[in-house]
């Protein structure tokens, strides 16, 4: 049975969808004014794996992930470049898809833009005003936080403490410093839409409530995003949504941890960020994805180059093992190896406890370790290993790869063996090690190639390689 850590209750809870086999899930998407950074990659990968695992479990998943395509940052970028705001947003939506494809993100069921739902947003705000939860001041509309009795129930913050720490600007029009904008009056030369309160545009928080309800209904199963969205964004979503519907807005809240650089949260405002494209100059998308999955989604990741190198080496070990399987002769003897036969159940047990990808990956490599030892023993004793074990392993890995989005290539694709690049690189590394008299490393590389079905022949002026027949 799948269990999920619910941010609101701070407990691990059994997951039971509201409507039988149908799961409704909403995840806050990006504000499209620049290229995506690795923090965006982490959130995308985290919820992509959750989406894939829910599908794997047999659920009919309706998954919404939005684009914020009207915002102060987009307007500022448009002004800097002297372009219409929608030209900026459309450009970076296109770039977003390029990045997501590179890291293997499966498209959600719906990907709406905020500007597609202006009428729905206006209707939503009008109803909040009618119910006494919002008020208009000089073309701006604010949500009255004090009117919502349970404000703070997600973040576990108390209104009294929030008020004590709040600051009010000199020209502030709000009745209370905690009140937040639902609709913003457009300044001269800013984009805007006609509303009962004049020309303006939506506030940030309102768009997610509106699009969630539009596509998924008043109560949804899962709502997610980065932990920086817990307060105020998701707290405000609860307030405005439940004020309108008088129903529970979200049943399970899921939040992923930060990416950190030198112990600080990575963010564009601090200038300590790497774009996805920065990383992809040296590492492929599968390596970045694998690196993210090595840490449980709720924990922070201390992002580092060394970590990416280690992730690449781990994937090298996996694909080298696939090469060994392909170059080993198997027979029809029946042999039992628990770690292979239990690989799928062990994988599911890990994923069922709050999507524990590090443990799920560990089960894969535990299995490979046992399989390698078995193949070594067969080789030593001149025995033919069991084809049944190979088939079971590969079938299991196909299913696991569909969920994790890694381990999904052939070894020839991973190593680009069409031009034998990987083998030549290994030979070059070995030759360098020999020149430096690092014979242990040189032997290790030779053995790695041997396990992959490649034998080396050293000649006076060069080293040649052959595939074991």
Sine and cosine of phi, psi and omega as CSV:
sin_phi,cos_phi,sin_psi,cos_psi,sin_omega,cos_omega
0.00,0.00,0.77,-0.64,-0.02,-1.00
-0.94,0.33,0.74,-0.67,0.07,-1.00
-0.84,-0.54,0.66,-0.75,-0.07,-1.00
-0.82,-0.58,0.68,-0.73,0.11,-0.99
-0.98,0.21,0.88,-0.47,-0.04,-1.00
-1.00,-0.06,0.89,-0.45,-0.02,-1.00
-0.84,0.55,-0.59,0.81,-0.08,-1.00
-0.93,0.37,-0.71,0.71,-0.03,-1.00
-1.00,0.00,-0.25,0.97,-0.06,-1.00
0.85,0.53,0.60,0.80,-0.01,-1.00
-0.70,-0.72,0.42,-0.91,0.16,-0.99
-0.99,0.14,0.86,-0.51,-0.10,-0.99
-0.84,-0.55,0.57,-0.82,0.11,-0.99
-0.90,0.43,0.74,-0.67,-0.04,-1.00
-1.00,0.05,0.89,-0.45,0.06,-1.00
-0.77,-0.64,0.94,-0.34,-0.02,-1.00
-0.88,0.48,0.43,-0.90,0.00,-1.00
-0.91,0.42,-0.64,0.77,-0.08,-1.00
-0.86,-0.51,0.99,0.17,0.10,-0.99
0.78,0.63,-0.93,-0.37,-0.11,-0.99
-1.00,-0.10,0.02,1.00,-0.03,-1.00
-1.00,-0.07,0.78,-0.62,0.06,-1.00
-0.91,-0.41,0.79,-0.61,0.07,-1.00
-0.96,-0.28,0.78,-0.63,-0.08,-1.00
-0.65,-0.76,0.74,-0.67,0.04,-1.00
-0.83,-0.57,0.74,-0.67,0.05,-1.00
-0.78,-0.62,0.74,-0.67,0.02,-1.00
-0.92,0.39,0.80,-0.61,-0.03,-1.00
-1.00,-0.04,-0.31,-0.95,-0.12,-0.99
-1.00,-0.05,0.41,-0.91,0.21,-0.98
-1.00,0.00,0.87,-0.49,-0.24,-0.97
-1.00,-0.04,1.00,0.09,0.05,-1.00
-0.72,-0.69,-0.01,1.00,-0.02,-1.00
-0.28,-0.96,0.06,-1.00,0.04,-1.00
-0.94,0.33,0.48,-0.88,-0.01,-1.00
-0.96,0.29,0.64,-0.77,0.10,-1.00
-0.98,-0.19,0.04,-1.00,-0.11,-0.99
-0.94,0.35,-0.32,0.95,0.14,-0.99
-0.90,0.43,-0.65,0.76,0.09,-1.00
-0.90,0.44,-0.62,0.78,0.02,-1.00
-0.88,0.48,-0.66,0.75,-0.04,-1.00
-0.89,0.45,-0.74,0.67,0.00,-1.00
-0.88,0.47,-0.69,0.73,0.00,-1.00
-0.88,0.48,-0.70,0.71,-0.02,-1.00
-0.92,0.39,-0.68,0.73,0.00,-1.00
-0.83,0.56,-0.79,0.61,-0.08,-1.00
-0.98,0.18,-0.36,0.93,0.14,-0.99
-0.91,0.41,-0.68,0.73,0.03,-1.00
-0.91,0.40,-0.66,0.75,0.05,-1.00
-0.88,0.48,-0.71,0.71,0.04,-1.00
-0.85,0.52,-0.76,0.65,-0.03,-1.00
-0.89,0.46,-0.62,0.78,-0.04,-1.00
-0.95,0.32,-0.59,0.81,0.07,-1.00
-0.89,0.45,-0.64,0.77,0.08,-1.00
-0.90,0.43,-0.67,0.74,0.04,-1.00
-0.85,0.53,-0.60,0.80,-0.01,-1.00
-0.96,0.26,-0.09,1.00,0.07,-1.00
0.99,-0.14,0.13,0.99,0.01,-1.00
-0.98,0.19,0.50,-0.87,0.17,-0.99
-1.00,0.00,0.97,-0.24,-0.15,-0.99
-0.98,-0.19,0.82,-0.57,0.15,-0.99
-0.97,-0.24,0.95,-0.30,-0.17,-0.99
-0.90,-0.43,0.86,-0.52,0.02,-1.00
-0.92,-0.40,0.74,-0.67,0.10,-1.00
-0.69,-0.73,0.86,-0.51,-0.17,-0.99
-1.00,-0.07,0.22,-0.97,0.25,-0.97
-0.91,-0.41,0.79,-0.61,0.20,-0.98
-1.00,0.08,0.97,-0.25,-0.10,-1.00
-0.93,-0.38,0.23,0.97,0.19,-0.98
-0.59,-0.81,0.84,-0.55,-0.15,-0.99
-0.15,-0.99,0.33,-0.94,0.01,-1.00
-0.82,0.57,-0.67,0.74,-0.05,-1.00
-0.91,0.42,-0.61,0.79,0.03,-1.00
-0.92,0.38,-0.68,0.73,0.02,-1.00
-0.89,0.46,-0.68,0.73,0.01,-1.00
-0.88,0.47,-0.67,0.74,0.02,-1.00
-0.90,0.44,-0.66,0.75,0.01,-1.00
-0.89,0.46,-0.65,0.76,0.02,-1.00
-0.92,0.40,-0.64,0.77,0.02,-1.00
-0.88,0.48,-0.63,0.77,-0.07,-1.00
-0.99,-0.14,0.01,1.00,0.01,-1.00
0.82,0.57,0.76,0.65,-0.01,-1.00
-0.75,-0.66,0.38,-0.93,0.10,-0.99
-0.89,0.47,0.54,-0.84,-0.04,-1.00
-0.86,0.51,-0.60,0.80,-0.07,-1.00
-0.96,0.28,-0.37,0.93,0.10,-0.99
-0.93,0.36,-0.62,0.78,0.07,-1.00
-0.90,0.43,-0.76,0.64,-0.06,-1.00
-0.90,0.43,-0.65,0.76,0.00,-1.00
-0.91,0.40,-0.61,0.80,0.04,-1.00
-0.86,0.50,-0.73,0.69,-0.10,-1.00
-0.99,0.14,-0.31,0.95,0.19,-0.98
-0.92,0.40,-0.69,0.73,0.03,-1.00
-0.88,0.48,-0.69,0.72,0.01,-1.00
-0.92,0.40,-0.57,0.82,0.07,-1.00
-0.85,0.53,-0.72,0.69,-0.02,-1.00
-0.90,0.43,-0.59,0.81,0.06,-1.00
-0.88,0.48,-0.71,0.71,0.00,-1.00
-0.92,0.39,-0.68,0.73,-0.04,-1.00
-0.91,0.41,-0.60,0.80,0.05,-1.00
-0.90,0.44,-0.61,0.79,-0.03,-1.00
-0.91,0.41,-0.49,0.87,-0.01,-1.00
-0.96,-0.27,0.24,0.97,0.19,-0.98
0.97,0.25,0.55,0.83,-0.02,-1.00
-0.99,0.12,0.80,-0.60,0.04,-1.00
-0.98,0.21,0.70,-0.71,-0.04,-1.00
-0.93,0.37,0.68,-0.73,0.07,-1.00
-0.92,0.39,0.06,-1.00,0.04,-1.00
-0.93,0.37,-0.68,0.74,0.00,-1.00
-0.72,-0.70,0.62,-0.79,0.06,-1.00
-0.73,-0.68,0.95,0.30,-0.08,-1.00
-0.98,0.21,0.41,-0.91,0.13,-0.99
-0.98,-0.22,0.51,-0.86,0.02,-1.00
-0.85,0.53,-0.63,0.78,-0.06,-1.00
-0.94,0.34,-0.22,0.97,0.09,-1.00
-0.96,0.27,-0.24,0.97,-0.16,-0.99
-0.80,-0.60,0.54,0.84,-0.01,-1.00
-0.88,0.48,-0.70,0.71,0.00,-1.00
-0.88,0.48,-0.68,0.73,0.01,-1.00
-0.90,0.44,-0.62,0.78,0.02,-1.00
-0.90,0.43,-0.70,0.71,0.03,-1.00
-0.87,0.49,-0.69,0.72,0.01,-1.00
-0.88,0.47,-0.68,0.74,0.00,-1.00
-0.88,0.48,-0.74,0.68,-0.02,-1.00
-0.91,0.42,-0.65,0.76,0.01,-1.00
-0.86,0.51,-0.65,0.76,0.01,-1.00
-0.93,0.36,-0.59,0.81,0.06,-1.00
-0.91,0.42,-0.61,0.80,0.07,-1.00
-0.90,0.43,-0.70,0.71,0.01,-1.00
-0.87,0.50,-0.59,0.80,-0.03,-1.00
-1.00,0.09,-0.04,1.00,0.07,-1.00
1.00,0.06,0.21,0.98,0.00,-1.00
-1.00,-0.09,-0.11,0.99,-0.03,-1.00
-0.60,-0.80,0.35,-0.94,-0.02,-1.00
-0.55,-0.83,0.45,-0.89,-0.03,-1.00
-0.96,-0.28,0.68,-0.73,0.08,-1.00
-0.68,-0.73,0.95,-0.32,0.10,-0.99
0.79,0.62,0.73,0.68,0.07,-1.00
1.00,0.02,-0.19,0.98,0.10,-0.99
-0.99,-0.16,0.52,-0.85,0.08,-1.00
-0.84,-0.54,0.74,-0.67,-0.03,-1.00
-0.86,-0.51,0.52,-0.86,0.12,-0.99
-1.00,0.03,0.72,-0.69,-0.01,-1.00
-1.00,-0.01,0.99,-0.14,-0.10,-0.99
-0.87,0.50,-0.60,0.80,-0.05,-1.00
-0.90,0.43,-0.33,0.95,0.00,-1.00
-0.98,0.20,-0.28,0.96,-0.03,-1.00
-0.99,-0.15,0.93,-0.37,-0.18,-0.98
-0.88,0.47,-0.60,0.80,-0.13,-0.99
-0.98,-0.19,0.41,0.91,-0.01,-1.00
-0.88,0.48,0.77,-0.64,-0.02,-1.00
0.97,-0.23,0.02,1.00,-0.10,-0.99
-0.95,0.30,-0.37,0.93,0.06,-1.00
-0.99,0.13,-0.76,0.65,-0.05,-1.00
-1.00,0.10,-0.16,0.99,-0.03,-1.00
0.88,0.48,0.55,0.83,0.09,-1.00
-0.99,-0.14,0.55,-0.84,0.01,-1.00
-0.98,-0.18,0.66,-0.75,-0.04,-1.00
-0.84,0.54,-0.64,0.77,-0.04,-1.00
-0.88,0.48,-0.66,0.75,0.00,-1.00
-0.94,0.35,-0.62,0.79,0.02,-1.00
-0.91,0.42,-0.64,0.77,0.01,-1.00
-0.92,0.40,-0.61,0.79,-0.02,-1.00
-0.90,0.43,-0.51,0.86,-0.04,-1.00
-0.99,-0.14,0.02,1.00,-0.08,-1.00
-0.99,0.14,0.49,-0.87,0.07,-1.00
-0.89,-0.46,0.58,-0.82,-0.01,-1.00
-0.88,-0.48,0.83,-0.56,0.03,-1.00
-0.93,0.36,0.36,-0.93,-0.06,-1.00
-0.86,0.52,-0.65,0.76,-0.06,-1.00
-0.99,-0.13,0.37,0.93,-0.05,-1.00
-0.90,0.43,0.74,-0.68,-0.02,-1.00
-0.98,-0.17,-0.15,0.99,-0.06,-1.00
-0.94,0.35,0.50,-0.86,0.07,-1.00
-0.96,0.29,-0.48,0.88,-0.05,-1.00
-0.65,-0.76,0.64,-0.76,-0.04,-1.00
-0.87,0.49,-0.37,0.93,0.00,-1.00
-0.99,0.10,-0.25,0.97,-0.01,-1.00
-0.89,0.46,0.57,-0.82,-0.06,-1.00
-0.82,-0.57,0.39,-0.92,-0.12,-0.99
-0.98,0.21,0.77,-0.64,0.14,-0.99
-0.99,-0.15,-0.56,0.83,-0.02,-1.00
-0.62,-0.79,0.71,-0.70,-0.04,-1.00
-0.91,-0.42,0.78,-0.63,0.07,-1.00
-0.91,0.42,0.75,-0.66,-0.01,-1.00
-0.96,0.29,0.70,-0.71,0.11,-0.99
-0.98,0.18,0.26,-0.97,0.04,-1.00
-0.81,0.58,0.68,-0.74,0.02,-1.00
0.92,0.38,0.26,0.97,0.12,-0.99
-0.98,-0.19,0.49,-0.87,0.07,-1.00
-0.90,0.43,0.48,-0.88,0.02,-1.00
-0.26,-0.97,0.25,-0.97,0.01,-1.00
-0.77,-0.63,0.49,-0.87,0.00,-1.00
-0.94,0.34,0.72,-0.69,0.03,-1.00
-0.59,-0.81,0.17,-0.99,0.07,-1.00
-0.88,0.48,-0.24,0.97,-0.06,-1.00
-0.94,-0.33,0.15,0.99,-0.01,-1.00
0.96,-0.29,-0.10,-0.99,0.00,-1.00
-0.96,0.29,0.79,-0.62,-0.03,-1.00
-0.23,-0.97,-0.23,-0.97,-0.03,-1.00
-0.53,-0.85,0.34,-0.94,-0.06,-1.00
-0.94,0.33,0.49,-0.87,0.22,-0.97
-0.95,0.30,0.17,-0.98,-0.09,-1.00
-0.94,0.34,-0.71,0.70,-0.16,-0.99
-0.91,0.41,-0.58,0.81,-0.15,-0.99
-0.91,0.41,-0.53,0.85,-0.13,-0.99
-0.89,0.47,-0.62,0.78,-0.06,-1.00
-0.94,0.34,-0.63,0.77,0.07,-1.00
-0.87,0.49,-0.70,0.71,-0.05,-1.00
-0.91,0.42,-0.74,0.67,-0.05,-1.00
-0.94,0.33,-0.56,0.83,0.07,-1.00
-0.88,0.48,-0.75,0.66,0.00,-1.00
-0.92,0.40,-0.61,0.80,-0.05,-1.00
-0.89,0.46,-0.70,0.72,-0.10,-0.99
-1.00,-0.07,-0.45,0.89,-0.18,-0.98
-0.84,-0.54,-0.24,0.97,-0.01,-1.00
0.97,-0.25,0.07,-1.00,-0.12,-0.99
-0.95,0.31,-0.49,0.87,0.06,-1.00
-0.84,-0.54,0.79,-0.62,0.00,-1.00
-0.88,-0.48,0.31,-0.95,-0.03,-1.00
-0.97,0.23,-0.78,0.62,-0.14,-0.99
-0.77,-0.64,0.71,-0.70,0.17,-0.99
-0.77,-0.64,0.72,-0.70,-0.07,-1.00
-0.65,-0.76,0.11,-0.99,0.03,-1.00
0.29,-0.96,-0.06,-1.00,0.05,-1.00
-0.93,0.36,0.42,-0.91,-0.06,-1.00
-0.91,0.41,-0.32,0.95,0.06,-1.00
-0.94,0.35,-0.21,0.98,0.00,-1.00
-1.00,-0.01,-0.15,0.99,-0.03,-1.00
-0.82,0.57,-0.76,0.65,0.07,-1.00
-0.73,-0.68,0.77,-0.64,0.12,0.99
-0.99,-0.11,-0.18,0.98,-0.21,-0.98
-0.85,0.53,-0.83,0.56,-0.06,-1.00
-0.96,0.29,-0.53,0.85,0.09,-1.00
-0.87,0.49,-0.67,0.75,0.00,-1.00
-0.94,0.33,-0.57,0.82,0.08,-1.00
-0.86,0.51,-0.70,0.72,0.02,-1.00
-0.87,0.50,-0.74,0.67,-0.08,-1.00
-0.86,0.52,-0.76,0.65,-0.07,-1.00
-0.96,0.28,-0.57,0.82,-0.04,-1.00
-0.95,0.32,-0.73,0.68,-0.05,-1.00
-0.96,0.27,-0.44,0.90,0.10,-1.00
-0.91,0.42,-0.60,0.80,-0.02,-1.00
-0.97,0.24,-0.73,0.68,-0.16,-0.99
-1.00,-0.06,-0.35,0.94,-0.12,-0.99
0.88,0.48,0.42,0.91,0.02,-1.00
-0.80,-0.60,0.34,-0.94,0.11,-0.99
-0.88,0.48,0.76,-0.65,-0.06,-1.00
-0.98,0.18,-0.76,0.64,-0.09,-1.00
-0.72,-0.69,0.67,-0.74,-0.03,-1.00
-1.00,-0.05,-0.55,0.84,0.03,-1.00
-0.71,-0.70,0.87,-0.50,0.06,-1.00
-0.99,-0.17,0.78,-0.63,-0.01,-1.00
-0.83,-0.56,0.77,-0.64,0.00,-1.00
-0.73,-0.69,0.73,-0.68,0.05,-1.00
-1.00,-0.02,0.45,-0.89,-0.03,-1.00
-0.97,0.25,0.17,-0.98,-0.05,-1.00
-0.97,0.25,0.37,-0.93,0.34,-0.94
-1.00,-0.03,0.74,-0.67,0.00,-1.00
-0.87,-0.49,0.57,-0.82,0.10,-0.99
-0.82,-0.57,0.86,-0.51,-0.05,-1.00
0.79,0.61,0.69,0.72,0.07,-1.00
0.94,0.35,0.19,0.98,0.09,-1.00
-0.91,-0.42,0.56,-0.83,0.07,-1.00
-0.86,0.51,0.74,-0.67,0.05,-1.00
-0.97,0.26,0.76,-0.65,0.03,-1.00
-0.36,-0.93,0.42,-0.91,0.02,-1.00
-0.92,0.40,-0.55,0.83,-0.03,-1.00
-0.91,0.42,-0.52,0.85,0.03,-1.00
-1.00,0.05,-0.22,0.97,0.02,-1.00
0.96,0.27,0.20,0.98,-0.04,-1.00
-0.95,-0.30,0.80,0.61,-0.09,-1.00
-0.81,-0.58,0.40,-0.92,0.11,-0.99
-0.89,-0.46,0.74,-0.68,0.11,-0.99
-0.97,0.25,0.32,-0.95,0.09,-1.00
-0.85,0.53,-0.60,0.80,-0.04,-1.00
-0.93,0.36,-0.52,0.85,0.10,-0.99
-0.85,0.53,-0.72,0.70,-0.04,-1.00
-0.93,0.36,-0.64,0.77,-0.08,-1.00
-0.95,0.31,-0.12,0.99,0.11,-0.99
-0.94,0.35,-0.45,0.89,-0.04,-1.00
-0.88,-0.48,-0.36,0.93,-0.05,-1.00
-0.74,-0.67,0.52,-0.86,0.04,-1.00
-0.99,0.14,0.17,-0.99,-0.08,-1.00
-0.89,0.45,-0.56,0.83,0.00,-1.00
-0.91,0.41,-0.60,0.80,0.02,-1.00
-0.91,0.42,-0.70,0.71,0.03,-1.00
-0.89,0.46,-0.69,0.72,0.00,-1.00
-0.88,0.47,-0.74,0.68,0.01,-1.00
-0.86,0.51,-0.69,0.72,0.01,-1.00
-0.84,0.54,-0.67,0.74,0.01,-1.00
-0.91,0.41,-0.58,0.81,-0.07,-1.00
-0.98,0.21,-0.19,0.98,0.02,-1.00
-0.96,0.28,-0.23,0.97,0.06,-1.00
-0.91,-0.42,0.68,-0.73,0.04,-1.00
-0.85,0.52,0.64,-0.77,-0.17,-0.99
-0.85,0.53,-0.44,0.90,-0.03,-1.00
-1.00,0.10,-0.22,0.98,-0.04,-1.00
-1.00,-0.04,0.46,-0.89,0.07,-1.00
-0.95,0.32,0.43,-0.91,0.10,-0.99
-0.90,-0.43,0.82,-0.58,0.13,-0.99
-1.00,0.07,0.99,-0.15,-0.15,-0.99
-0.94,0.35,0.75,-0.66,-0.03,-1.00
-0.46,-0.89,0.45,-0.89,0.08,-1.00
-0.89,0.45,-0.67,0.74,-0.01,-1.00
-0.88,0.48,-0.60,0.80,0.04,-1.00
-0.90,0.44,-0.63,0.78,0.03,-1.00
-0.93,0.38,-0.63,0.78,0.05,-1.00
-0.88,0.48,-0.70,0.72,0.01,-1.00
-0.90,0.45,-0.62,0.79,0.03,-1.00
-0.90,0.44,-0.68,0.73,0.03,-1.00
-0.88,0.47,-0.67,0.75,0.00,-1.00
-0.91,0.42,-0.61,0.80,0.05,-1.00
-0.90,0.44,-0.68,0.73,0.05,-1.00
-0.92,0.40,-0.57,0.82,0.11,-0.99
-0.84,0.54,-0.68,0.74,0.00,-1.00
-0.89,0.45,-0.65,0.76,0.01,-1.00
-0.89,0.45,-0.76,0.65,-0.08,-1.00
-0.96,0.29,-0.45,0.89,0.13,-0.99
-0.91,0.41,-0.60,0.80,0.05,-1.00
-0.91,0.41,-0.65,0.76,0.08,-1.00
-0.86,0.50,-0.62,0.79,0.03,-1.00
-0.90,0.44,-0.64,0.77,0.02,-1.00
-0.89,0.46,-0.68,0.74,0.02,-1.00
-0.87,0.49,-0.63,0.78,-0.06,-1.00
-0.95,0.32,-0.46,0.89,-0.07,-1.00
-0.97,-0.23,0.15,0.99,0.04,-1.00
-0.97,-0.23,0.65,-0.76,0.06,-1.00
-0.99,0.11,0.81,-0.58,0.01,-1.00
-0.93,-0.38,0.42,-0.91,0.01,-1.00
-0.81,-0.59,-0.07,-1.00,-0.12,-0.99
-1.00,-0.01,0.12,0.99,0.03,-1.00
-0.89,0.46,0.67,-0.74,0.05,-1.00
-1.00,0.01,0.81,-0.58,0.00,-1.00
-0.66,-0.75,0.65,-0.76,-0.04,-1.00
-0.96,-0.26,0.74,-0.67,0.08,-1.00
-0.68,-0.73,0.95,-0.30,-0.16,-0.99
-0.80,0.60,-0.68,0.73,-0.08,-1.00
-0.90,0.44,-0.49,0.87,0.05,-1.00
-0.98,0.19,-0.72,0.70,-0.03,-1.00
-0.92,0.39,-0.45,0.89,-0.02,-1.00
-0.98,-0.19,0.11,0.99,-0.08,-1.00
-0.84,0.54,-0.74,0.68,-0.03,-1.00
-0.91,0.41,-0.70,0.71,-0.01,-1.00
-0.92,0.40,-0.61,0.79,0.06,-1.00
-0.91,0.41,-0.64,0.77,0.06,-1.00
-0.87,0.49,-0.73,0.68,-0.01,-1.00
-0.91,0.42,-0.63,0.78,0.03,-1.00
-0.87,0.49,-0.62,0.78,0.03,-1.00
-0.93,0.37,-0.74,0.68,-0.05,-1.00
-0.93,0.36,-0.47,0.88,-0.01,-1.00
-0.95,0.33,-0.30,0.95,0.05,-1.00
-0.99,-0.17,0.99,0.17,0.09,-1.00
0.85,0.53,0.67,0.74,0.14,-0.99
0.82,0.58,0.83,0.55,-0.10,-0.99
-0.99,0.14,0.99,0.15,-0.04,-1.00
-0.91,0.41,-0.58,0.81,0.05,-1.00
-0.86,0.51,-0.66,0.75,0.02,-1.00
-0.94,0.35,-0.62,0.78,0.02,-1.00
-0.87,0.49,-0.68,0.73,0.03,-1.00
-0.92,0.39,-0.63,0.77,0.04,-1.00
-0.86,0.51,-0.62,0.79,0.02,-1.00
-0.89,0.46,-0.60,0.80,0.03,-1.00
-0.89,0.46,-0.74,0.67,-0.06,-1.00
-0.96,0.26,-0.46,0.89,0.14,-0.99
-0.89,0.46,-0.66,0.75,0.01,-1.00
-0.91,0.42,-0.70,0.71,0.01,-1.00
-0.89,0.46,-0.64,0.77,0.03,-1.00
-0.85,0.52,-0.74,0.67,0.00,-1.00
-0.91,0.43,-0.64,0.77,-0.02,-1.00
-0.91,0.42,-0.66,0.75,0.03,-1.00
-0.88,0.47,-0.68,0.73,0.03,-1.00
-0.88,0.47,-0.64,0.77,0.04,-1.00
-0.90,0.44,-0.71,0.70,0.00,-1.00
-0.91,0.42,-0.61,0.79,0.06,-1.00
-0.88,0.48,-0.68,0.73,0.00,-1.00
-0.90,0.43,-0.65,0.76,0.03,-1.00
-0.89,0.45,-0.68,0.74,0.01,-1.00
-0.89,0.45,-0.68,0.73,-0.02,-1.00
-0.91,0.41,-0.62,0.78,-0.07,-1.00
-1.00,-0.08,0.15,0.99,0.03,-1.00
0.84,0.54,0.68,0.73,0.03,-1.00
-0.94,-0.35,0.44,-0.90,0.04,-1.00
-1.00,-0.04,0.84,-0.54,-0.03,-1.00
-0.94,0.33,0.27,-0.96,-0.14,-0.99
-0.99,0.15,0.83,-0.56,0.06,-1.00
-0.90,0.43,-0.53,0.85,0.00,-1.00
-0.86,0.51,-0.61,0.79,0.02,-1.00
-0.92,0.39,-0.69,0.73,0.02,-1.00
-0.87,0.49,-0.71,0.70,-0.02,-1.00
-0.89,0.46,-0.70,0.71,0.00,-1.00
-0.89,0.46,-0.69,0.73,0.00,-1.00
-0.88,0.47,-0.76,0.65,-0.06,-1.00
-0.91,0.41,-0.61,0.79,0.06,-1.00
-0.90,0.43,-0.64,0.77,0.02,-1.00
-0.91,0.41,-0.68,0.74,-0.03,-1.00
-0.92,0.39,-0.52,0.85,0.07,-1.00
-0.88,0.48,-0.70,0.71,0.01,-1.00
-0.92,0.40,-0.67,0.74,-0.02,-1.00
-0.90,0.43,-0.66,0.75,0.00,-1.00
-0.89,0.45,-0.54,0.84,0.02,-1.00
-0.91,0.41,-0.45,0.89,0.01,-1.00
-1.00,0.02,-0.77,0.64,-0.11,-0.99
-0.98,0.19,-0.42,0.91,-0.03,-1.00
0.97,0.26,0.23,0.97,0.13,-0.99
-0.78,-0.63,0.14,-0.99,-0.09,-1.00
0.89,0.46,0.44,0.90,-0.15,-0.99
-0.95,-0.31,0.23,0.97,0.02,-1.00
-0.93,-0.36,0.21,-0.98,0.23,-0.97
-0.99,0.10,0.34,-0.94,0.02,-1.00
-0.90,0.44,-0.48,0.88,0.02,-1.00
-0.93,0.37,-0.61,0.79,0.08,-1.00
-0.92,0.39,-0.70,0.71,-0.05,-1.00
-0.89,0.46,-0.73,0.68,-0.06,-1.00
-1.00,-0.02,0.04,1.00,-0.01,-1.00
0.78,0.62,0.79,0.61,-0.12,-0.99
-0.97,0.25,0.00,1.00,0.08,-1.00
-0.88,0.47,-0.56,0.83,0.06,-1.00
-0.91,-0.41,0.24,0.97,0.10,-0.99
0.85,0.52,0.44,0.90,-0.08,-1.00
-0.85,0.53,-0.70,0.72,-0.07,-1.00
-0.89,0.45,-0.69,0.72,-0.03,-1.00
-0.89,0.46,-0.71,0.71,-0.01,-1.00
-0.89,0.45,-0.62,0.79,0.04,-1.00
-0.90,0.44,-0.65,0.76,0.01,-1.00
-0.91,0.42,-0.64,0.77,0.02,-1.00
-0.90,0.43,-0.66,0.76,0.03,-1.00
-0.89,0.45,-0.66,0.75,0.03,-1.00
-0.90,0.44,-0.63,0.78,-0.01,-1.00
-0.92,0.39,-0.69,0.72,0.02,-1.00
-0.88,0.47,-0.64,0.77,0.04,-1.00
-0.90,0.44,-0.68,0.73,0.01,-1.00
-0.88,0.47,-0.63,0.78,0.01,-1.00
-0.92,0.40,-0.65,0.76,0.04,-1.00
-0.88,0.47,-0.58,0.82,-0.01,-1.00
-1.00,0.06,0.10,0.99,0.00,-1.00
0.86,0.50,0.48,0.88,0.09,-1.00
-1.00,-0.06,0.96,0.26,-0.14,-0.99
-0.95,0.32,-0.45,0.89,0.04,-1.00
-0.90,0.43,-0.69,0.72,0.03,-1.00
-0.92,0.40,-0.66,0.76,0.01,-1.00
-0.87,0.49,-0.68,0.73,0.03,-1.00
-0.91,0.41,-0.61,0.79,0.01,-1.00
-0.89,0.46,-0.66,0.75,0.01,-1.00
-0.92,0.38,-0.66,0.75,0.05,-1.00
-0.86,0.51,-0.69,0.72,-0.01,-1.00
-0.92,0.40,-0.60,0.80,0.04,-1.00
-0.88,0.48,-0.69,0.72,0.03,-1.00
-0.92,0.38,-0.62,0.79,0.02,-1.00
-0.89,0.46,-0.69,0.72,0.05,-1.00
-0.89,0.46,-0.44,0.90,0.02,-1.00
-1.00,0.03,0.09,1.00,0.05,-1.00
1.00,0.05,0.35,0.94,-0.03,-1.00
-0.88,-0.48,0.80,-0.60,0.08,-1.00
-0.95,-0.32,0.56,-0.83,-0.04,-1.00
-0.94,-0.34,0.57,-0.82,0.10,-0.99
-0.80,-0.60,0.88,-0.47,-0.01,-1.00
-1.00,0.01,0.82,-0.57,0.08,-1.00
-0.90,-0.43,0.07,-1.00,-0.11,-0.99
-0.86,0.52,-0.69,0.73,-0.10,-0.99
-0.94,-0.33,-0.12,0.99,-0.02,-1.00
-0.27,-0.96,0.21,-0.98,0.09,-1.00
-0.91,-0.41,0.79,-0.62,0.06,-1.00
-0.93,-0.36,0.34,-0.94,-0.02,-1.00
-0.78,-0.63,0.43,-0.90,0.05,-1.00
-0.64,-0.77,0.49,-0.87,0.11,-0.99
-0.99,0.11,0.67,-0.75,0.06,-1.00
-0.94,0.34,0.77,-0.64,-0.02,-1.00
-0.99,0.13,0.00,0.00,0.00,0.00
